[in-house]
Amino acid sequence: MDQENDDKKHMIGIRKFTYWKTYGVKRFPYRGKRKYTPLVYQSDDGGIVISNDVFGLTIRQFERIKPLGYQPLIRTIGTEIDIRKRQILFILHDKILNADEKNITQISSGSLAEGLDLPGSDEDIMIVDEVVNVTQIERNIKHPVQRTEVFMETDTDHPGFTRLRLISHMWTNGSEMMSNLTKNYKLLKYIESIQNSESSSFVIGVCKFHYATISQQAAQLLPSANTNYNIRTSYHRHLHDGLQRDAVTGWLLYASFYYVTEQYNVTLRLTEYILSIHLPDMVQLREDYYSEADINNYRHRVHSSMSLNAKMKTAVVDECNVRTALIINTKRTRAGGRRRIFHVSPIIMAHCLRFLCYHHIGDTFNRQQHITSFIFTTLHVN
């Protein structure tokens, strides 16, 4: 009896919350009869699903009753389709990046990966490294060490954060690692399989972009172009596929290829074309912030009937990720010396190639003109 009374005392403070309050769904007056009760439940992917068409009616009423609040929200974060497309971008990026990585998994998170492109939105990236072992008790590390070991220091940091101290590091044996070129070929096959299994034109377009990006990387990992016919054919195949990435980077790599193979006049024609299509109002990839002017410039250049890749080739430019072997024509790079990667503006790259070509063909006047243009561009490029 006492136990029963005690239970009743604890039940006094219990409050009942409806689905409407829990999930923030606003109810509006409805003059008709509801045939079915709306149900709110959680889907397998963690999202919220509200069944029965009463919710669709609620949305339509919300659009009519709250036009001043709804439209600004759409302009700020976009439509549901916009949000889903942003989510797909990150999902595909992670899938492709992790496709051939055995020990490392990248997981995109944060508001951008969730599809929200708001002022101040950031991109959080979590890395799961199967090779690194993290321990909270340093004496538990077994010797000799067989893997990279780090110790978790929690005393000096804020709650929720930690500092990792490297105890020992094990370098991976290069002979056991798959070559980057082989990995790129596997990734290209993987992207093809995704593309062939999809019907969405947007997903196919994203796959084509990644395929072009990896094709550009593969072209820069091939042996010397003068080796044999099959190698030259591979160069042309990858360079041609790389043209689909954006407006200029594919053409710049093609121009670099012709420079390395000493076809200087072809390089000059290609770089002249590149400088003619690279215009100031084009949108630069990978910027932290895009102004209203950037967005308007993009909209002015594209239209709704264009595919994603056509839009990229028409309105978007990016820096070149160039390996020295594809621009510096020396015995060391041709013989397989170390190939460093550097990032360079397309305009600077084009002027640099033109200067080098004029130097090789002995055109002193144009060489001097382009060294001046090269210096001016280097000082003023964003």
C-alpha positions as CSV (number, residue, x, y, z in Angstrom):
1,M,0.0,0.0,0.0
2,D,2.8,2.4,0.9
3,Q,4.6,1.5,-2.3
4,E,1.4,2.3,-4.3
5,N,1.0,5.7,-2.6
6,D,4.7,6.4,-3.3
7,D,4.3,5.6,-7.0
8,K,1.3,7.9,-7.2
9,K,3.3,10.7,-5.7
10,H,6.0,10.4,-8.4
11,M,3.3,10.3,-11.1
12,I,2.0,13.8,-10.2
13,G,4.7,15.5,-12.1
14,I,4.4,13.5,-15.3
15,R,3.2,15.6,-18.4
16,K,2.0,14.3,-21.7
17,F,3.4,15.7,-24.9
18,T,1.7,15.2,-28.2
19,Y,3.4,14.5,-31.5
20,W,2.6,18.0,-32.6
21,K,4.6,19.5,-29.7
22,T,7.4,17.0,-29.9
23,Y,8.1,17.5,-33.6
24,G,7.1,21.2,-33.8
25,V,4.3,20.7,-36.3
26,K,1.9,23.6,-36.3
27,R,-1.9,22.8,-36.5
28,F,-4.2,25.0,-38.4
29,P,-8.1,25.1,-38.4
30,Y,-9.5,22.5,-40.8
31,R,-13.2,22.7,-41.6
32,G,-13.6,19.2,-43.1
33,K,-13.4,15.8,-41.5
34,R,-10.2,13.9,-41.1
35,K,-10.6,10.4,-42.4
36,Y,-7.3,9.2,-40.8
37,T,-5.3,10.1,-37.8
38,P,-1.8,11.5,-38.7
39,L,1.1,9.4,-37.5
40,V,4.6,10.6,-36.7
41,Y,7.4,8.1,-36.6
42,Q,11.1,7.8,-37.2
43,S,12.4,6.3,-40.4
44,D,15.3,3.9,-40.8
45,D,17.7,6.7,-41.7
46,G,16.8,8.8,-38.6
47,G,14.5,11.2,-40.3
48,I,11.0,12.0,-39.2
49,V,8.0,10.7,-41.3
50,I,4.5,12.0,-40.9
51,S,2.0,9.8,-42.7
52,N,-1.5,10.5,-44.2
53,D,-2.2,13.4,-46.4
54,V,-3.2,15.7,-43.6
55,F,0.4,16.9,-43.3
56,G,0.5,17.8,-47.0
57,L,-2.6,19.9,-46.3
58,T,-0.9,21.4,-43.3
59,I,2.1,22.5,-45.4
60,R,-0.2,24.0,-48.0
61,Q,-2.0,25.9,-45.3
62,F,1.3,27.0,-43.9
63,E,2.4,28.4,-47.2
64,R,-0.8,30.4,-47.5
65,I,-1.0,31.6,-43.9
66,K,2.8,32.3,-43.4
67,P,4.1,33.6,-46.7
68,L,6.3,36.2,-45.1
69,G,8.2,33.5,-43.1
70,Y,8.2,30.6,-45.6
71,Q,9.7,32.3,-48.7
72,P,12.7,33.9,-46.8
73,L,13.4,30.5,-45.4
74,I,13.4,28.9,-48.9
75,R,15.8,31.7,-50.1
76,T,18.1,31.1,-47.2
77,I,18.5,27.3,-47.1
78,G,16.8,26.3,-50.4
79,T,14.1,23.9,-51.2
80,E,14.0,20.3,-50.0
81,I,15.5,19.3,-53.4
82,D,18.4,21.7,-52.8
83,I,19.1,20.2,-49.4
84,R,18.9,16.6,-50.7
85,K,21.3,17.4,-53.5
86,R,23.8,18.8,-51.0
87,Q,23.5,15.7,-48.9
88,I,24.1,13.5,-52.0
89,L,27.2,15.5,-52.9
90,F,28.8,14.6,-49.6
91,I,27.6,11.1,-49.5
92,L,29.1,10.4,-53.0
93,H,32.3,12.2,-52.1
94,D,32.8,10.0,-49.1
95,K,31.9,6.8,-50.9
96,I,34.4,7.5,-53.7
97,L,37.1,8.6,-51.3
98,N,36.7,5.5,-49.1
99,A,36.3,3.0,-51.9
100,D,39.9,2.0,-52.1
101,E,41.1,2.9,-48.6
102,K,41.6,-0.1,-46.4
103,N,42.7,1.6,-43.2
104,I,41.2,5.1,-43.3
105,T,37.5,6.1,-43.5
106,Q,36.4,9.6,-44.0
107,I,33.0,10.7,-42.8
108,S,31.6,14.2,-43.7
109,S,29.5,15.8,-41.0
110,G,28.4,19.3,-39.9
111,S,25.7,21.5,-41.2
112,L,27.0,21.5,-44.8
113,A,27.0,17.7,-45.0
114,E,23.5,17.8,-43.6
115,G,22.5,19.9,-46.6
116,L,22.3,23.3,-44.8
117,D,24.3,26.0,-46.6
118,L,23.8,28.8,-44.1
119,P,26.1,31.8,-43.2
120,G,28.7,30.3,-41.0
121,S,28.0,26.7,-42.0
122,D,31.1,24.6,-41.8
123,E,32.3,21.3,-43.0
124,D,33.3,18.8,-40.3
125,I,35.3,15.8,-41.4
126,M,35.8,12.7,-39.1
127,I,38.7,10.4,-39.9
128,V,38.6,6.8,-38.7
129,D,42.1,5.5,-38.8
130,E,42.4,1.7,-38.2
131,V,46.2,1.8,-38.1
132,V,46.6,4.3,-35.2
133,N,45.9,3.0,-31.7
134,V,44.8,5.5,-29.0
135,T,45.3,4.6,-25.4
136,Q,44.4,6.3,-22.1
137,I,46.9,4.4,-20.0
138,E,50.5,4.8,-21.3
139,R,51.9,1.8,-19.4
140,N,49.5,-0.5,-21.3
141,I,51.3,0.0,-24.6
142,K,53.0,-3.2,-25.5
143,H,56.6,-3.3,-26.8
144,P,58.0,-3.7,-29.3
145,V,55.4,-1.4,-30.9
146,Q,53.7,-2.8,-34.0
147,R,51.7,0.2,-35.0
148,T,51.4,4.0,-34.5
149,E,50.6,4.7,-30.8
150,V,49.2,7.9,-29.3
151,F,48.4,8.7,-25.7
152,M,45.2,10.6,-24.8
153,E,46.0,13.5,-22.4
154,T,42.8,14.8,-20.8
155,D,44.2,16.8,-17.8
156,T,44.9,20.1,-19.4
157,D,42.0,20.5,-21.9
158,H,38.5,21.6,-21.7
159,P,35.7,19.0,-21.1
160,G,34.8,17.2,-24.3
161,F,38.3,17.7,-25.8
162,T,41.5,15.9,-25.6
163,R,45.1,16.2,-26.7
164,L,47.0,13.3,-28.4
165,R,50.7,12.8,-27.7
166,L,52.6,10.7,-30.2
167,I,54.4,7.8,-28.5
168,S,55.7,6.0,-31.6
169,H,55.1,6.0,-35.3
170,M,55.3,3.1,-37.7
171,W,55.9,4.0,-41.4
172,T,54.1,2.0,-43.9
173,N,56.3,0.0,-46.2
174,G,56.1,1.5,-49.6
175,S,56.6,-1.8,-51.3
176,E,53.4,-3.1,-49.7
177,M,51.3,-0.2,-50.8
178,M,49.3,-0.2,-54.0
179,S,50.6,2.3,-56.5
180,N,48.5,5.5,-56.8
181,L,47.9,4.8,-60.5
182,T,46.4,1.4,-59.8
183,K,44.3,2.9,-57.1
184,N,43.1,5.6,-59.5
185,Y,42.1,2.9,-62.0
186,K,40.1,1.1,-59.4
187,L,38.4,4.3,-58.4
188,L,37.5,5.0,-62.0
189,K,35.9,1.5,-62.3
190,Y,34.0,2.1,-59.0
191,I,32.6,5.4,-60.2
192,E,31.5,3.8,-63.5
193,S,29.6,1.2,-61.5
194,I,27.8,3.9,-59.5
195,Q,27.0,5.9,-62.6
196,N,25.6,2.9,-64.5
197,S,23.4,1.9,-61.6
198,E,21.8,5.4,-61.2
199,S,19.0,7.0,-63.0
200,S,19.2,10.4,-61.4
201,S,20.8,12.9,-63.8
202,F,22.2,14.9,-60.9
203,V,24.0,11.8,-59.4
204,I,25.3,10.9,-62.8
205,G,26.6,14.4,-63.2
206,V,28.4,14.3,-59.8
207,C,29.9,10.9,-60.8
208,K,31.2,12.4,-64.1
209,F,32.8,15.3,-62.1
210,H,34.7,12.9,-59.9
211,Y,35.6,10.7,-62.8
212,A,37.1,13.7,-64.6
213,T,39.0,14.7,-61.4
214,I,40.6,11.3,-61.0
215,S,41.3,11.0,-64.7
216,Q,43.4,14.2,-64.4
217,Q,45.3,12.7,-61.5
218,A,45.8,9.4,-63.5
219,A,47.2,11.3,-66.5
220,Q,49.9,12.8,-64.3
221,L,51.0,9.5,-62.9
222,L,51.7,7.8,-66.2
223,P,55.2,7.1,-67.4
224,S,56.9,9.3,-70.0
225,A,54.6,10.0,-72.9
226,N,57.4,9.1,-75.3
227,T,57.5,5.5,-74.0
228,N,55.2,3.7,-76.5
229,Y,51.9,3.9,-78.4
230,N,49.8,2.4,-75.5
231,I,51.1,5.0,-73.0
232,R,50.4,7.9,-75.4
233,T,46.9,6.5,-75.9
234,S,46.3,6.3,-72.2
235,Y,47.5,10.0,-71.8
236,H,44.9,11.1,-74.4
237,R,42.1,9.1,-72.9
238,H,42.6,10.4,-69.4
239,L,43.3,14.0,-70.6
240,H,40.1,13.9,-72.7
241,D,38.0,12.6,-69.8
242,G,39.6,15.3,-67.6
243,L,38.1,18.0,-69.8
244,Q,34.7,17.4,-68.3
245,R,35.7,18.7,-64.8
246,D,35.4,22.5,-65.3
247,A,36.1,25.2,-67.9
248,V,39.9,25.3,-67.8
249,T,41.9,22.7,-65.7
250,G,41.5,19.9,-68.3
251,W,42.7,22.2,-71.1
252,L,45.7,23.3,-69.0
253,L,46.8,19.7,-68.4
254,Y,46.5,19.0,-72.1
255,A,48.6,22.1,-72.8
256,S,51.2,20.9,-70.3
257,F,51.2,17.5,-72.0
258,Y,52.0,19.0,-75.3
259,Y,54.7,21.2,-73.7
260,V,56.4,18.2,-72.1
261,T,56.3,16.4,-75.5
262,E,57.9,19.5,-77.1
263,Q,55.0,20.4,-79.2
264,Y,55.3,24.1,-78.4
265,N,53.1,25.5,-81.1
266,V,50.2,23.3,-80.0
267,T,50.7,24.5,-76.4
268,L,50.6,28.1,-77.5
269,R,47.3,27.6,-79.3
270,L,45.8,25.8,-76.4
271,T,46.9,28.4,-73.8
272,E,45.6,31.2,-76.1
273,Y,42.2,29.5,-76.0
274,I,42.4,29.1,-72.2
275,L,43.1,32.8,-71.7
276,S,40.2,33.7,-74.0
277,I,37.6,31.6,-72.1
278,H,38.8,32.3,-68.5
279,L,36.7,35.4,-67.7
280,P,36.6,37.3,-64.4
281,D,32.9,36.6,-63.8
282,M,33.4,32.8,-63.6
283,V,32.8,31.1,-60.3
284,Q,35.9,29.8,-58.5
285,L,35.5,26.3,-56.9
286,R,36.3,25.7,-53.2
287,E,35.7,29.2,-52.0
288,D,34.7,29.6,-48.3
289,Y,32.0,32.2,-49.2
290,Y,30.1,33.1,-52.4
291,S,28.6,36.6,-52.6
292,E,25.3,37.5,-54.3
293,A,27.4,38.7,-57.2
294,D,29.1,35.3,-57.6
295,I,25.7,33.6,-57.5
296,N,24.2,36.0,-60.0
297,N,27.2,35.6,-62.3
298,Y,26.7,31.8,-62.2
299,R,22.9,32.1,-62.9
300,H,23.6,34.4,-65.8
301,R,25.9,31.9,-67.5
302,V,23.8,28.7,-67.0
303,H,20.2,27.7,-67.6
304,S,17.9,25.0,-66.2
305,S,18.1,22.7,-69.3
306,M,21.9,22.3,-69.0
307,S,23.4,19.2,-67.4
308,L,25.6,19.6,-64.3
309,N,28.7,19.0,-66.3
310,A,27.7,21.5,-69.0
311,K,27.2,24.1,-66.2
312,M,30.6,23.3,-64.7
313,K,32.4,23.6,-68.1
314,T,30.6,26.9,-68.8
315,A,30.7,28.8,-65.6
316,V,33.2,27.2,-63.1
317,V,37.0,27.4,-62.9
318,D,39.4,25.8,-60.4
319,E,43.1,25.9,-59.5
320,C,45.3,23.3,-61.2
321,N,46.8,20.5,-59.1
322,V,49.9,20.0,-61.1
323,R,52.8,17.5,-60.7
324,T,56.2,18.9,-61.7
325,A,56.7,16.1,-64.2
326,L,53.9,17.4,-66.3
327,I,55.3,20.9,-66.7
328,I,59.1,20.8,-66.1
329,N,60.7,18.9,-69.0
330,T,63.9,17.6,-67.4
331,K,65.8,14.4,-67.5
332,R,65.2,13.9,-63.8
333,T,61.4,14.1,-64.0
334,R,61.4,11.9,-67.2
335,A,63.5,9.3,-65.4
336,G,61.1,9.0,-62.6
337,G,62.4,11.6,-60.1
338,R,60.2,12.7,-57.3
339,R,57.1,14.4,-58.5
340,R,55.9,17.2,-56.3
341,I,52.3,18.5,-56.5
342,F,51.6,22.3,-56.4
343,H,48.4,24.3,-56.8
344,V,48.5,27.2,-59.2
345,S,46.0,29.7,-60.7
346,P,44.9,28.8,-64.3
347,I,45.9,32.3,-65.5
348,I,49.4,32.1,-64.0
349,M,49.8,28.5,-65.4
350,A,48.8,29.6,-68.9
351,H,51.2,32.6,-68.9
352,C,54.0,30.4,-67.5
353,L,53.6,27.8,-70.3
354,R,53.5,30.5,-73.0
355,F,56.7,32.0,-71.7
356,L,58.5,28.6,-71.6
357,C,57.3,27.8,-75.1
358,Y,58.5,31.1,-76.6
359,H,61.8,30.5,-74.8
360,H,62.2,27.0,-76.4
361,I,61.3,28.2,-80.0
362,G,63.7,31.2,-79.7
363,D,61.0,33.9,-79.9
364,T,62.7,36.6,-77.8
365,F,60.2,39.3,-78.3
366,N,57.1,37.3,-77.2
367,R,59.1,35.7,-74.5
368,Q,59.8,39.1,-73.0
369,Q,56.1,40.1,-73.4
370,H,54.9,37.1,-71.5
371,I,57.4,37.4,-68.7
372,T,56.0,40.8,-68.1
373,S,52.4,39.5,-68.3
374,F,53.4,36.6,-66.0
375,I,54.8,38.9,-63.4
376,F,51.8,41.3,-63.6
377,T,49.3,38.4,-63.3
378,T,51.2,36.9,-60.4
379,L,51.0,40.1,-58.5
380,H,47.3,40.8,-59.2
381,V,45.7,37.4,-59.3
382,N,43.3,36.6,-56.4
